[in-house]
Amino acid sequence: MIWAGIVGDELVGPVRVPQGVKLTSATYYQFLKNVLEEWLEEVPLSRLKKVVFMHDNAPCHGAKATIKCIQGLGFKDETLMVWPPNSPDINPIENLWAIIKQRVYADGKQFSMIHELWKAIKLESATIPRSLVKKLTDSVNDRLFDVIRCQGG
């Protein structure tokens, strides 16, 4: 499993969740403490004020321990966006993952070793231009309105 985030026009990550780790409330909490908290310490205060944390309603995301952790990192009210589950077409990071996946597997490329795949993902992620990330985040409202107009379909 891979985690990444978007802050403004910047891709944060990707970060690989260790193989075999199932994301439960406890492991997700630990992941956030180890990865997100460390990353947040490096963000300039002027930029940190603009960070909005977004995740879906997966059970490990909505657990009390997770919510407490996220709030402890400073995310609540307008800086915490709870995303509807099963809506990857709206989420900018899911759209970005689709682009990265397309690039990684271009021309029918196959991987026999997990570390080769991970290297290709990191390489492709590093080449994503900020303009593409900005385009995806700027288009969220349009995608939300499309879902509303189509009554979720």
C-alpha positions as CSV (number, residue, x, y, z in Angstrom):
1,M,0.0,0.0,0.0
2,I,1.2,3.5,-0.8
3,W,0.3,6.8,0.8
4,A,0.8,10.3,-0.7
5,G,-0.6,13.7,-0.1
6,I,-1.1,16.9,-2.0
7,V,-0.3,20.3,-0.4
8,G,-1.1,23.2,-2.7
9,D,0.6,22.2,-5.9
10,E,3.1,19.8,-4.4
11,L,3.0,16.0,-4.2
12,V,4.1,14.8,-0.8
13,G,5.4,11.3,-0.9
14,P,4.8,8.7,-2.0
15,V,5.5,6.7,1.2
16,R,5.2,2.9,1.1
17,V,3.3,1.3,3.9
18,P,5.4,-1.8,4.9
19,Q,4.4,-5.0,3.2
20,G,2.1,-7.1,5.2
21,V,0.9,-4.2,7.4
22,K,-2.9,-4.1,7.6
23,L,-4.2,-0.6,8.2
24,T,-6.2,-0.8,11.4
25,S,-6.9,2.1,13.7
26,A,-3.7,1.4,15.6
27,T,-1.4,1.0,12.6
28,Y,-2.9,4.0,10.8
29,Y,-2.4,6.1,14.0
30,Q,1.3,4.9,14.1
31,F,1.7,5.6,10.4
32,L,0.4,9.2,10.8
33,K,2.6,9.8,13.8
34,N,5.7,8.5,12.0
35,V,5.2,9.9,8.6
36,L,2.8,12.8,8.7
37,E,4.0,14.3,11.9
38,E,7.6,14.2,10.7
39,W,6.7,15.8,7.4
40,L,4.7,18.5,9.1
41,E,7.7,19.5,11.1
42,E,9.5,20.4,7.9
43,V,6.7,22.6,6.5
44,P,7.2,26.4,6.8
45,L,4.6,28.0,9.1
46,S,3.3,30.1,6.2
47,R,2.5,27.0,4.2
48,L,1.4,25.0,7.2
49,K,-1.5,27.4,7.7
50,K,-2.9,26.3,4.3
51,V,-2.7,22.6,4.8
52,V,-6.0,20.7,4.8
53,F,-5.9,17.1,5.8
54,M,-8.2,14.9,3.7
55,H,-9.1,11.2,4.0
56,D,-12.0,9.0,3.3
57,N,-14.3,7.3,5.7
58,A,-12.4,4.0,5.8
59,P,-12.9,2.4,9.2
60,C,-9.3,3.1,10.3
61,H,-9.7,6.8,9.4
62,G,-12.8,7.3,11.4
63,A,-11.6,5.6,14.6
64,K,-11.5,7.6,17.8
65,A,-7.7,7.1,18.1
66,T,-7.1,8.3,14.5
67,I,-9.3,11.4,15.0
68,K,-7.5,12.2,18.2
69,C,-4.1,11.8,16.5
70,I,-5.2,14.1,13.6
71,Q,-6.6,16.7,15.9
72,G,-3.3,16.5,17.9
73,L,-1.5,17.3,14.7
74,G,-3.6,20.5,14.5
75,F,-6.2,19.3,12.0
76,K,-9.8,20.1,12.9
77,D,-12.7,22.2,11.6
78,E,-11.8,23.8,8.3
79,T,-8.4,22.1,8.2
80,L,-9.9,18.6,8.2
81,M,-11.9,17.5,5.2
82,V,-13.7,14.2,5.7
83,W,-14.1,12.7,2.2
84,P,-17.0,10.6,1.2
85,P,-16.1,6.9,0.8
86,N,-16.1,5.3,-2.6
87,S,-15.6,8.5,-4.5
88,P,-12.2,8.2,-6.1
89,D,-13.3,10.1,-9.2
90,I,-13.5,13.3,-7.2
91,N,-10.3,12.9,-5.1
92,P,-7.3,14.6,-6.7
93,I,-4.8,12.2,-5.3
94,E,-6.7,9.2,-6.8
95,N,-6.7,11.0,-10.1
96,L,-2.9,11.5,-9.7
97,W,-2.4,7.9,-8.8
98,A,-4.2,6.9,-12.0
99,I,-1.7,9.0,-14.0
100,I,1.3,7.6,-12.2
101,K,0.1,4.1,-12.7
102,Q,-0.4,4.7,-16.4
103,R,3.1,6.0,-16.7
104,V,4.6,3.2,-14.6
105,Y,2.9,0.5,-16.8
106,A,3.4,2.3,-20.1
107,D,4.0,0.0,-23.1
108,G,2.8,-3.0,-21.1
109,K,5.8,-2.9,-18.7
110,Q,5.7,-5.7,-16.1
111,F,7.6,-6.0,-12.8
112,S,8.8,-9.2,-11.2
113,M,10.2,-7.7,-8.0
114,I,8.3,-5.3,-5.7
115,H,11.4,-3.1,-5.2
116,E,11.5,-2.6,-9.0
117,L,7.8,-1.5,-9.0
118,W,8.5,0.8,-6.0
119,K,11.5,2.4,-7.7
120,A,9.4,3.1,-10.9
121,I,6.6,4.6,-8.8
122,K,9.0,6.9,-7.0
123,L,10.7,7.9,-10.3
124,E,7.4,8.7,-12.0
125,S,6.1,10.5,-8.9
126,A,9.2,12.8,-9.0
127,T,8.5,13.8,-12.6
128,I,4.9,15.0,-11.9
129,P,4.9,18.7,-12.7
130,R,3.3,21.1,-10.1
131,S,1.1,22.4,-12.8
132,L,-0.6,19.0,-13.1
133,V,-1.1,18.7,-9.4
134,K,-2.6,22.2,-9.3
135,K,-4.9,21.4,-12.2
136,L,-6.2,18.4,-10.4
137,T,-6.8,20.2,-7.1
138,D,-8.3,23.2,-8.8
139,S,-10.8,21.0,-10.6
140,V,-12.3,19.4,-7.4
141,N,-15.2,21.8,-7.3
142,D,-16.1,21.0,-10.9
143,R,-16.1,17.3,-10.2
144,L,-18.2,17.8,-7.0
145,F,-20.8,19.7,-9.0
146,D,-20.8,17.1,-11.7
147,V,-21.6,14.4,-9.1
148,I,-24.4,16.5,-7.6
149,R,-25.8,17.3,-11.0
150,C,-25.8,13.6,-11.9
151,Q,-27.2,12.7,-8.4
152,G,-24.2,10.6,-7.6
153,G,-24.2,8.6,-10.8
